[in-house]
Amino acid sequence: MTALAARDWSGALEAFREPGSRTEAVVAVRLLTGRGIALKELGRLPESAAAFDAAASGARGIGWSSRRPYASTSAEGLPNVFRTGARPSP
């Protein structure tokens, strides 16, 4: 069980280490997002906000914030990509 699933916020913070200068961009965004969640749950709000800001900046840097969502939401509330198995077009 992962630290996040177990709601072990200290363990999650340890697992989501601060990305280094050589960390691949996608991995860095994911690490920073996980840190932001763990820090928020630990009540360390200024640090959490900084981690989320850094994750958002990294996401913009790799073009994630400029992409449209993969698929529209179906009437059942599930994205069509999950319901049909379809893959998004670039």
N, CA, C and O atoms as a Tinker XYZ file with bonds, in Angstrom:
   360  protein
     1  N      0.846000   -1.173000    0.000000    73     2
     2  CA     0.000000    0.000000    0.000000    64     1     3
     3  C      0.893000    1.238000    0.000000    63     2     4     5
     4  O      1.886000    1.297000    0.726000    81     3
     5  N      0.538000    2.210000   -0.807000    73     3     6
     6  CA     1.345000    3.421000   -0.854000    64     5     7
     7  C      1.050000    4.309000    0.341000    63     6     8     9
     8  O      0.007000    4.190000    0.984000    81     7
     9  N      1.976000    5.187000    0.620000    73     7    10
    10  CA     1.797000    6.120000    1.731000    64     9    11
    11  C      0.578000    7.006000    1.500000    63    10    12    13
    12  O     -0.143000    7.317000    2.449000    81    11
    13  N      0.334000    7.418000    0.258000    73    11    14
    14  CA    -0.845000    8.246000   -0.021000    64    13    15
    15  C     -2.123000    7.475000    0.265000    63    14    16    17
    16  O     -3.030000    7.999000    0.912000    81    15
    17  N     -2.208000    6.234000   -0.209000    73    15    18
    18  CA    -3.406000    5.429000    0.015000    64    17    19
    19  C     -3.625000    5.180000    1.501000    63    18    20    21
    20  O     -4.765000    5.114000    1.962000    81    19
    21  N     -2.544000    5.042000    2.242000    73    19    22
    22  CA    -2.640000    4.807000    3.683000    64    21    23
    23  C     -2.835000    6.101000    4.468000    63    22    24    25
    24  O     -2.987000    6.075000    5.689000    81    23
    25  N     -2.829000    7.226000    3.766000    73    23    26
    26  CA    -2.960000    8.549000    4.388000    64    25    27
    27  C     -1.822000    8.800000    5.388000    63    26    28    29
    28  O     -1.996000    9.458000    6.414000    81    27
    29  N     -0.668000    8.256000    5.048000    73    27    30
    30  CA     0.551000    8.454000    5.838000    64    29    31
    31  C      1.278000    9.644000    5.210000    63    30    32    33
    32  O      2.146000    9.476000    4.353000    81    31
    33  N      0.914000   10.832000    5.647000    73    31    34
    34  CA     1.393000   12.052000    4.998000    64    33    35
    35  C      2.887000   12.262000    5.191000    63    34    36    37
    36  O      3.549000   12.766000    4.283000    81    35
    37  N      3.433000   11.899000    6.325000    73    35    38
    38  CA     4.881000   12.015000    6.527000    64    37    39
    39  C      5.624000   11.055000    5.608000    63    38    40    41
    40  O      6.641000   11.415000    5.014000    81    39
    41  N      5.115000    9.834000    5.495000    73    39    42
    42  CA     5.703000    8.861000    4.589000    64    41    43
    43  C      5.594000    9.298000    3.135000    63    42    44    45
    44  O      6.519000    9.101000    2.347000    81    43
    45  N      4.450000    9.895000    2.784000    73    43    46
    46  CA     4.265000   10.387000    1.415000    64    45    47
    47  C      5.247000   11.512000    1.118000    63    46    48    49
    48  O      5.823000   11.569000    0.031000    81    47
    49  N      5.435000   12.401000    2.077000    73    47    50
    50  CA     6.370000   13.503000    1.889000    64    49    51
    51  C      7.785000   12.966000    1.668000    63    50    52    53
    52  O      8.537000   13.492000    0.846000    81    51
    53  N      8.131000   11.932000    2.398000    73    51    54
    54  CA     9.439000   11.293000    2.233000    64    53    55
    55  C      9.556000   10.649000    0.849000    63    54    56    57
    56  O     10.602000   10.732000    0.206000    81    55
    57  N      8.488000   10.015000    0.403000    73    55    58
    58  CA     8.495000    9.351000   -0.906000    64    57    59
    59  C      8.563000   10.355000   -2.050000    63    58    60    61
    60  O      9.238000   10.122000   -3.052000    81    59
    61  N      7.864000   11.462000   -1.895000    73    59    62
    62  CA     7.856000   12.495000   -2.932000    64    61    63
    63  C      8.967000   13.498000   -2.638000    63    62    64    65
    64  O      8.729000   14.643000   -2.255000    81    63
    65  N     10.179000   13.018000   -2.832000    73    63    66
    66  CA    11.335000   13.860000   -2.540000    64    65    67
    67  C     11.360000   15.082000   -3.449000    63    66    68    69
    68  O     10.697000   15.114000   -4.486000    81    67
    69  N     12.118000   16.067000   -3.053000    73    67    70
    70  CA    12.302000   17.272000   -3.865000    64    69    71
    71  C     13.047000   16.866000   -5.137000    63    70    72    73
    72  O     14.108000   16.249000   -5.051000    81    71
    73  N     12.510000   17.201000   -6.321000    73    71    74
    74  CA    13.207000   16.804000   -7.542000    64    73    75
    75  C     14.543000   17.528000   -7.685000    63    74    76    77
    76  O     14.665000   18.702000   -7.334000    81    75
    77  N     15.526000   16.829000   -8.194000    73    75    78
    78  CA    16.842000   17.417000   -8.427000    64    77    79
    79  C     16.902000   18.096000   -9.781000    63    78    80    81
    80  O     15.956000   18.028000  -10.565000    81    79
    81  N     18.001000   18.739000  -10.044000    73    79    82
    82  CA    18.153000   19.479000  -11.298000    64    81    83
    83  C     18.172000   18.555000  -12.524000    63    82    84    85
    84  O     17.898000   19.004000  -13.637000    81    83
    85  N     18.488000   17.288000  -12.331000    73    83    86
    86  CA    18.546000   16.350000  -13.460000    64    85    87
    87  C     17.294000   15.482000  -13.569000    63    86    88    89
    88  O     17.243000   14.574000  -14.399000    81    87
    89  N     16.290000   15.750000  -12.745000    73    87    90
    90  CA    15.057000   14.963000  -12.786000    64    89    91
    91  C     14.283000   15.309000  -14.051000    63    90    92    93
    92  O     14.106000   16.483000  -14.376000    81    91
    93  N     13.821000   14.283000  -14.766000    73    91    94
    94  CA    13.043000   14.484000  -15.983000    64    93    95
    95  C     11.790000   15.303000  -15.654000    63    94    96    97
    96  O     11.207000   15.132000  -14.583000    81    95
    97  N     11.373000   16.188000  -16.561000    73    95    98
    98  CA    10.320000   17.172000  -16.298000    64    97    99
    99  C      8.997000   16.548000  -15.856000    63    98   100   101
   100  O      8.376000   17.038000  -14.913000    81    99
   101  N      8.560000   15.488000  -16.511000    73    99   102
   102  CA     7.290000   14.852000  -16.142000    64   101   103
   103  C      7.372000   14.294000  -14.726000    63   102   104   105
   104  O      6.437000   14.444000  -13.939000    81   103
   105  N      8.476000   13.659000  -14.407000    73   103   106
   106  CA     8.669000   13.101000  -13.065000    64   105   107
   107  C      8.700000   14.226000  -12.036000    63   106   108   109
   108  O      8.125000   14.091000  -10.956000    81   107
   109  N      9.358000   15.326000  -12.356000    73   107   110
   110  CA     9.430000   16.458000  -11.430000    64   109   111
   111  C      8.045000   17.015000  -11.139000    63   110   112   113
   112  O      7.738000   17.326000   -9.988000    81   111
   113  N      7.206000   17.147000  -12.156000    73   111   114
   114  CA     5.838000   17.651000  -11.942000    64   113   115
   115  C      5.066000   16.716000  -11.026000    63   114   116   117
   116  O      4.354000   17.169000  -10.130000    81   115
   117  N      5.203000   15.423000  -11.245000    73   115   118
   118  CA     4.493000   14.447000  -10.402000    64   117   119
   119  C      5.016000   14.470000   -8.967000    63   118   120   121
   120  O      4.231000   14.412000   -8.020000    81   119
   121  N      6.321000   14.555000   -8.803000    73   119   122
   122  CA     6.900000   14.629000   -7.453000    64   121   123
   123  C      6.412000   15.879000   -6.721000    63   122   124   125
   124  O      6.025000   15.814000   -5.554000    81   123
   125  N      6.434000   17.001000   -7.406000    73   123   126
   126  CA     6.012000   18.253000   -6.779000    64   125   127
   127  C      4.528000   18.238000   -6.427000    63   126   128   129
   128  O      4.129000   18.776000   -5.395000    81   127
   129  N      3.716000   17.626000   -7.276000    73   127   130
   130  CA     2.283000   17.518000   -6.974000    64   129   131
   131  C      2.066000   16.653000   -5.736000    63   130   132   133
   132  O      1.286000   17.015000   -4.854000    81   131
   133  N      2.751000   15.516000   -5.666000    73   131   134
   134  CA     2.647000   14.651000   -4.488000    64   133   135
   135  C      3.114000   15.362000   -3.226000    63   134   136   137
   136  O      2.495000   15.233000   -2.169000    81   135
   137  N      4.215000   16.118000   -3.337000    73   135   138
   138  CA     4.704000   16.903000   -2.192000    64   137   139
   139  C      3.653000   17.909000   -1.755000    63   138   140   141
   140  O      3.400000   18.080000   -0.562000    81   139
   141  N      3.048000   18.568000   -2.722000    73   139   142
   142  CA     2.025000   19.566000   -2.401000    64   141   143
   143  C      0.868000   18.957000   -1.629000    63   142   144   145
   144  O      0.383000   19.551000   -0.666000    81   143
   145  N      0.424000   17.781000   -2.040000    73   143   146
   146  CA    -0.675000   17.092000   -1.353000    64   145   147
   147  C     -0.263000   16.738000    0.073000    63   146   148   149
   148  O     -0.986000   17.026000    1.026000    81   147
   149  N      0.900000   16.112000    0.210000    73   147   150
   150  CA     1.367000   15.692000    1.545000    64   149   151
   151  C      1.562000   16.893000    2.463000    63   150   152   153
   152  O      1.146000   16.863000    3.621000    81   151
   153  N      2.184000   17.935000    1.961000    73   151   154
   154  CA     2.412000   19.128000    2.783000    64   153   155
   155  C      1.097000   19.774000    3.206000    63   154   156   157
   156  O      0.966000   20.237000    4.339000    81   155
   157  N      0.121000   19.805000    2.295000    73   155   158
   158  CA    -1.200000   20.365000    2.638000    64   157   159
   159  C     -1.826000   19.577000    3.774000    63   158   160   161
   160  O     -2.342000   20.156000    4.731000    81   159
   161  N     -1.781000   18.258000    3.667000    73   159   162
   162  CA    -2.389000   17.410000    4.697000    64   161   163
   163  C     -1.656000   17.500000    6.032000    63   162   164   165
   164  O     -2.242000   17.255000    7.086000    81   163
   165  N     -0.381000   17.849000    5.984000    73   163   166
   166  CA     0.389000   18.040000    7.221000    64   165   167
   167  C      0.214000   19.452000    7.801000    63   166   168   169
   168  O      0.778000   19.777000    8.846000    81   167
   169  N     -0.569000   20.277000    7.111000    73   167   170
   170  CA    -0.826000   21.639000    7.587000    64   169   171
   171  C      0.297000   22.617000    7.276000    63   170   172   173
   172  O      0.331000   23.718000    7.826000    81   171
   173  N      1.199000   22.234000    6.416000    73   171   174
   174  CA     2.330000   23.091000    6.043000    64   173   175
   175  C      1.958000   23.840000    4.760000    63   174   176   177
   176  O      2.511000   23.599000    3.687000    81   175
   177  N      0.998000   24.759000    4.915000    73   175   178
   178  CA     0.357000   25.379000    3.761000    64   177   179
   179  C      1.277000   26.241000    2.898000    63   178   180   181
   180  O      1.194000   26.143000    1.674000    81   179
   181  N      2.154000   27.086000    3.466000    73   179   182
   182  CA     3.035000   27.859000    2.581000    64   181   183
   183  C      3.949000   26.967000    1.727000    63   182   184   185
   184  O      4.179000   27.254000    0.552000    81   183
   185  N      4.467000   25.889000    2.322000    73   183   186
   186  CA     5.310000   24.961000    1.575000    64   185   187
   187  C      4.491000   24.210000    0.525000    63   186   188   189
   188  O      4.969000   23.942000   -0.578000    81   187
   189  N      3.258000   23.877000    0.883000    73   187   190
   190  CA     2.372000   23.199000   -0.049000    64   189   191
   191  C      2.097000   24.089000   -1.256000    63   190   192   193
   192  O      2.171000   23.636000   -2.398000    81   191
   193  N      1.785000   25.341000   -1.001000    73   191   194
   194  CA     1.514000   26.277000   -2.096000    64   193   195
   195  C      2.731000   26.417000   -3.003000    63   194   196   197
   196  O      2.592000   26.477000   -4.224000    81   195
   197  N      3.913000   26.470000   -2.414000    73   195   198
   198  CA     5.140000   26.587000   -3.211000    64   197   199
   199  C      5.338000   25.350000   -4.081000    63   198   200   201
   200  O      5.746000   25.464000   -5.237000    81   199
   201  N      5.052000   24.164000   -3.532000    73   199   202
   202  CA     5.200000   22.928000   -4.308000    64   201   203
   203  C      4.194000   22.897000   -5.458000    63   202   204   205
   204  O      4.544000   22.525000   -6.578000    81   203
   205  N      2.946000   23.285000   -5.186000    73   203   206
   206  CA     1.941000   23.319000   -6.248000    64   205   207
   207  C      2.287000   24.359000   -7.314000    63   206   208   209
   208  O      2.086000   24.114000   -8.503000    81   207
   209  N      2.804000   25.516000   -6.899000    73   207   210
   210  CA     3.232000   26.543000   -7.863000    64   209   211
   211  C      4.350000   26.009000   -8.753000    63   210   212   213
   212  O      4.337000   26.220000   -9.966000    81   211
   213  N      5.316000   25.319000   -8.152000    73   211   214
   214  CA     6.418000   24.759000   -8.918000    64   213   215
   215  C      5.914000   23.675000   -9.876000    63   214   216   217
   216  O      6.389000   23.579000  -11.008000    81   215
   217  N      4.955000   22.860000   -9.428000    73   215   218
   218  CA     4.379000   21.828000  -10.294000    64   217   219
   219  C      3.648000   22.474000  -11.470000    63   218   220   221
   220  O      3.768000   22.012000  -12.605000    81   219
   221  N      2.896000   23.530000  -11.204000    73   219   222
   222  CA     2.173000   24.227000  -12.275000    64   221   223
   223  C      3.141000   24.846000  -13.276000    63   222   224   225
   224  O      2.914000   24.793000  -14.484000    81   223
   225  N      4.208000   25.426000  -12.771000    73   223   226
   226  CA     5.212000   26.017000  -13.647000    64   225   227
   227  C      5.860000   24.945000  -14.522000    63   226   228   229
   228  O      6.058000   25.144000  -15.721000    81   227
   229  N      6.185000   23.807000  -13.910000    73   227   230
   230  CA     6.761000   22.702000  -14.668000    64   229   231
   231  C      5.791000   22.165000  -15.713000    63   230   232   233
   232  O      6.195000   21.831000  -16.827000    81   231
   233  N      4.507000   22.082000  -15.354000    73   231   234
   234  CA     3.493000   21.601000  -16.297000    64   233   235
   235  C      3.374000   22.551000  -17.486000    63   234   236   237
   236  O      3.256000   22.108000  -18.629000    81   235
   237  N      3.403000   23.842000  -17.220000    73   235   238
   238  CA     3.372000   24.804000  -18.326000    64   237   239
   239  C      4.614000   24.652000  -19.204000    63   238   240   241
   240  O      4.537000   24.768000  -20.427000    81   239
   241  N      5.755000   24.391000  -18.570000    73   239   242
   242  CA     7.006000   24.245000  -19.304000    64   241   243
   243  C      7.027000   23.086000  -20.278000    63   242   244   245
   244  O      7.739000   23.124000  -21.282000    81   243
   245  N      6.241000   22.047000  -19.985000    73   243   246
   246  CA     6.194000   20.900000  -20.895000    64   245   247
   247  C      4.917000   20.886000  -21.736000    63   246   248   249
   248  O      4.635000   19.920000  -22.445000    81   247
   249  N      4.154000   21.975000  -21.644000    73   247   250
   250  CA     2.975000   22.118000  -22.490000    64   249   251
   251  C      1.703000   21.469000  -21.983000    63   250   252   253
   252  O      0.717000   21.399000  -22.717000    81   251
   253  N      1.699000   20.996000  -20.758000    73   251   254
   254  CA     0.484000   20.336000  -20.244000    64   253   255
   255  C     -0.677000   21.290000  -20.082000    63   254   256   257
   256  O     -1.820000   20.905000  -20.329000    81   255
   257  N     -0.430000   22.506000  -19.682000    73   255   258
   258  CA    -1.537000   23.420000  -19.424000    64   257   259
   259  C     -2.164000   23.936000  -20.712000    63   258   260   261
   260  O     -3.252000   24.512000  -20.678000    81   259
   261  N     -1.500000   23.739000  -21.845000    73   259   262
   262  CA    -2.044000   24.223000  -23.103000    64   261   263
   263  C     -2.836000   23.159000  -23.859000    63   262   264   265
   264  O     -3.444000   23.455000  -24.887000    81   263
   265  N     -2.834000   21.926000  -23.357000    73   263   266
   266  CA    -3.542000   20.832000  -24.041000    64   265   267
   267  C     -5.002000   20.809000  -23.646000    63   266   268   269
   268  O     -5.358000   21.103000  -22.505000    81   267
   269  N     -5.842000   20.456000  -24.601000    73   267   270
   270  CA    -7.248000   20.255000  -24.298000    64   269   271
   271  C     -7.398000   18.936000  -23.554000    63   270   272   273
   272  O     -6.574000   18.034000  -23.708000    81   271
   273  N     -8.447000   18.823000  -22.750000    73   271   274
   274  CA    -8.671000   17.514000  -22.110000    64   273   275
   275  C     -8.798000   16.438000  -23.173000    63   274   276   277
   276  O     -9.248000   16.704000  -24.288000    81   275
   277  N     -8.402000   15.224000  -22.824000    73   275   278
   278  CA    -8.409000   14.142000  -23.797000    64   277   279
   279  C     -9.747000   13.877000  -24.441000    63   278   280   281
   280  O     -9.836000   13.657000  -25.649000    81   279
   281  N    -10.787000   13.897000  -23.632000    73   279   282
   282  CA   -12.090000   13.493000  -24.157000    64   281   283
   283  C    -13.162000   14.208000  -23.364000    63   282   284   285
   284  O    -12.956000   14.603000  -22.217000    81   283
   285  N    -14.303000   14.364000  -23.994000    73   283   286
   286  CA   -15.402000   15.003000  -23.271000    64   285   287
   287  C    -15.951000   14.020000  -22.241000    63   286   288   289
   288  O    -15.673000   12.822000  -22.293000    81   287
   289  N    -16.720000   14.540000  -21.325000    73   287   290
   290  CA   -17.317000   13.688000  -20.306000    64   289   291
   291  C    -18.634000   13.156000  -20.842000    63   290   292   293
   292  O    -19.425000   13.900000  -21.421000    81   291
   293  N    -18.859000   11.891000  -20.652000    73   291   294
   294  CA   -20.084000   11.266000  -21.124000    64   293   295
   295  C    -21.234000   11.572000  -20.170000    63   294   296   297
   296  O    -21.030000   12.130000  -19.092000    81   295
   297  N    -22.421000   11.206000  -20.574000    73   295   298
   298  CA   -23.609000   11.415000  -19.746000    64   297   299
   299  C    -23.513000   10.660000  -18.428000    63   298   300   301
   300  O    -24.100000   11.081000  -17.431000    81   299
   301  N    -22.783000    9.552000  -18.410000    73   299   302
   302  CA   -22.631000    8.762000  -17.193000    64   301   303
   303  C    -21.602000    9.365000  -16.250000    63   302   304   305
   304  O    -21.408000    8.859000  -15.145000    81   303
   305  N    -20.940000   10.436000  -16.669000    73   303   306
   306  CA   -19.961000   11.078000  -15.809000    64   305   307
   307  C    -18.558000   10.521000  -15.933000    63   306   308   309
   308  O    -17.663000   10.929000  -15.193000    81   307
   309  N    -18.350000    9.587000  -16.863000    73   307   310
   310  CA   -17.010000    9.030000  -17.076000    64   309   311
   311  C    -16.455000    9.589000  -18.373000    63   310   312   313
   312  O    -17.170000    9.671000  -19.371000    81   311
   313  N    -15.203000    9.969000  -18.366000    73   311   314
   314  CA   -14.632000   10.426000  -19.632000    64   313   315
   315  C    -14.779000    9.343000  -20.693000    63   314   316   317
   316  O    -14.614000    8.158000  -20.406000    81   315
   317  N    -15.086000    9.750000  -21.904000    73   315   318
   318  CA   -15.291000    8.794000  -22.990000    64   317   319
   319  C    -14.092000    7.880000  -23.185000    63   318   320   321
   320  O    -14.264000    6.723000  -23.567000    81   319
   321  N    -12.885000    8.368000  -22.933000    73   319   322
   322  CA   -11.695000    7.543000  -23.133000    64   321   323
   323  C    -11.722000    6.309000  -22.223000    63   322   324   325
   324  O    -11.211000    5.254000  -22.598000    81   323
   325  N    -12.310000    6.436000  -21.041000    73   323   326
   326  CA   -12.393000    5.290000  -20.136000    64   325   327
   327  C    -13.548000    4.374000  -20.517000    63   326   328   329
   328  O    -13.453000    3.155000  -20.373000    81   327
   329  N    -14.627000    4.952000  -20.997000    73   327   330
   330  CA   -15.809000    4.178000  -21.320000    64   329   331
   331  C    -15.605000    3.350000  -22.582000    63   330   332   333
   332  O    -16.055000    2.206000  -22.654000    81   331
   333  N    -14.921000    3.928000  -23.587000    73   331   334
   334  CA   -14.804000    3.243000  -24.872000    64   333   335
   335  C    -13.448000    2.609000  -25.107000    63   334   336   337
   336  O    -13.300000    1.780000  -26.005000    81   335
   337  N    -12.451000    2.988000  -24.311000    73   335   338
   338  CA   -11.119000    2.493000  -24.552000    64   337   339
   339  C    -10.400000    3.259000  -25.648000    63   338   340   341
   340  O     -9.277000    2.917000  -26.019000    81   339
   341  N    -11.056000    4.309000  -26.172000    73   339   342
   342  CA   -10.463000    5.111000  -27.250000    64   341   343
   343  C     -9.276000    5.892000  -26.711000    63   342   344   345
   344  O     -9.235000    6.242000  -25.532000    81   343
   345  N     -8.335000    6.154000  -27.561000    73   343   346
   346  CA    -7.177000    6.964000  -27.192000    64   345   347
   347  C     -7.360000    8.348000  -27.790000    63   346   348   349
   348  O     -7.925000    8.474000  -28.877000    81   347
   349  N     -6.901000    9.381000  -27.115000    73   347   350
   350  CA    -7.042000   10.740000  -27.632000    64   349   351
   351  C     -6.150000   10.958000  -28.849000    63   350   352   353
   352  O     -5.086000   10.352000  -28.977000    81   351
   353  N     -6.599000   11.820000  -29.722000    73   351   354
   354  CA    -5.732000   12.181000  -30.843000    64   353   355
   355  C     -4.897000   13.376000  -30.440000    63   354   356   357
   356  O     -5.367000   14.217000  -29.673000    81   355
   357  N     -3.675000   13.481000  -30.929000    73   355   358
   358  CA    -2.790000   14.580000  -30.515000    64   357   359
   359  C     -3.260000   15.933000  -30.989000    63   358   360
   360  O     -2.612000   16.942000  -30.712000    81   359
